Amino acid sequence: MSEPRRILEMNAFDNRQGGAGPVARRLGNLGAASVLFYRAPIEMMSAQGAWMVAADGTRYLDFYNNVPSVGHSHPEVVAAVSRQIATLNTHTRYLVAGVDTYLEALKARLPSALSNVVLTCSGSEANDLAMRVARQVSGAGGFIVTETAYHGNTALVTEASPSAQKRTDPPAHVVTVPAPGREAYGDDIAGGFARAVRAAMAELDARGIGTAALLADSIFSSDGIFADPPGFLRPAVEAVQAAGGLYIADEVQPGFARTGSAFWGYARHGVAPDIVTMGKPMGNGFPMAGMAARPEHLAAFCEDTGYFNTFGGNPVACAAGLAVLRVIEEEGLQENAQRVGARLKSDLEEIAARAPRVAAVRGAGLFLGVDLCAPDAPDTPDAAFTVQVIDAMRDAGVLIGAAGRYGATLKLRPPLCLSQAEADRFTEAFAGAVLP
Ligand SMILES: Cc1ncc(COP(=O)(O)O)c(C=O)c1O
């Protein structure tokens, strides 16, 4: 029987087994909060483009990447950050032209109604602020999230991240709905998901809490990656908005061109978010994130509560962010994600048709999920086999992670600059790991 897995437990080194050398050193420094990948953790030395180099000299093709997403150590980002940090970096209470230049470039990518952007240092901070704004604007206290969602690490956001909770159920103000896949909703994903969200709203009303927001990762990354059919989010979003709740599009994972067909993941569903949160790929590794909202919503929040972020959107962060936007544009990375991603998906589907332990391939652009199962039992997710495949891929020089309720979905997120030859290299390693 498959057991639900927590996000931080997937492909994780077991701290209880202790270690030697750099592992012991890390455990001594971070203790129980240490989170390392792989049963035998990898010490990294450097990285460039889609490749990472370990301390022992091994080169790995990075398919886990969702931070340096325009490519590791991209020279344009490195130069922009270096120039700015050598010129001026400070807290955020002075006028600095580059900051507004960046905000305007970012806003050109966002719906015009969301014309205020608060920059933060992490996606968690962005979601925390978004949830507080939603409460203020809606006058309600509750949140609807998917069953295996992860939205971040502050106290408020952890409560809305079932995948991070090891022992507790969500508190009364958080109601979960199954991820928008066939397992829960069969062929009517849009209708089934909307019905589940409406039932969650009714439950929050019955508890006297009401719905402040539907908070959804637009690609449902930790739930196992759900992108199709396009438009499935719309009836659920419209139901929440019609009742006075907000729709927070968490773009921390799919944002910045990864899904190929659009710059943001929510665009796939033809919905109009009230708030967009973003992070991870935004600074290509420089810690930065943000929340875009309507001016009247932010004004309502700021009437009661001051919001100040010392580092969020500092001049160096904005230099990194601007360079990322330019590189995506100049190198045609959205188109690349679309083209290489589509081919990769069809190559994986072709392997799946011959592999009795590959149950499904899902996703959009360069954000794909591959379900692994017990032999010839597509409905039985197999987390142990998934770890085996992850280890076999590592031995073949490819880094990859897991996701999903049962930890049996391979999560593919290579850098957006992935070449066809690099995609082929992945496909070859994957075929070696899953074909009988
Ligand atoms: C969908 C989603 N939202 C928010 C976050 C939190 O971002 P951060 O780790 O930058 O705080 C994450 C992190 O994994 C995420 O996957």
The ligand as an SDF file (V2000), in Angstrom:
LIG
                    3D

 16 16  0  0  0  0  0  0  0  0999 V2000
    5.0290   26.5280   -4.8970 C   0  0  0  0  0  0  0  0  0  0  0  0
    5.9620   27.1260   -3.8970 C   0  0  0  0  0  0  0  0  0  0  0  0
    5.6200   28.2530   -3.2620 N   0  0  0  0  0  0  0  0  0  0  0  0
    6.4300   28.8380   -2.3530 C   0  0  0  0  0  0  0  0  0  0  0  0
    7.6480   28.2810   -2.0100 C   0  0  0  0  0  0  0  0  0  0  0  0
    8.5020   28.9270   -0.9630 C   0  0  0  0  0  0  0  0  0  0  0  0
    9.5720   29.6060   -1.5190 O   0  0  0  0  0  0  0  0  0  0  0  0
   10.9050   29.8540   -0.6780 P   0  0  0  0  0  0  0  0  0  0  0  0
   11.5600   28.5470   -0.4370 O   0  0  0  0  0  0  0  0  0  0  0  0
   11.7040   30.7950   -1.5440 O   0  0  0  0  0  0  0  0  0  0  0  0
   10.4960   30.5240    0.5970 O   0  0  0  0  0  0  0  0  0  0  0  0
    8.0530   27.1030   -2.6450 C   0  0  0  0  0  0  0  0  0  0  0  0
    9.3680   26.4870   -2.3270 C   0  0  0  0  0  0  0  0  0  0  0  0
    9.6880   25.3890   -2.6670 O   0  0  0  0  0  0  0  0  0  0  0  0
    7.1920   26.5120   -3.6080 C   0  0  0  0  0  0  0  0  0  0  0  0
    7.5270   25.3740   -4.2310 O   0  0  0  0  0  0  0  0  0  0  0  0
  1  2  1  0
  2  3  1  0
  2 15  2  0
  3  4  2  0
  4  5  1  0
  5  6  1  0
  5 12  2  0
  6  7  1  0
  7  8  1  0
  8  9  2  0
  8 10  1  0
  8 11  1  0
 12 13  1  0
 12 15  1  0
 13 14  2  0
 15 16  1  0
M  END
$$$$
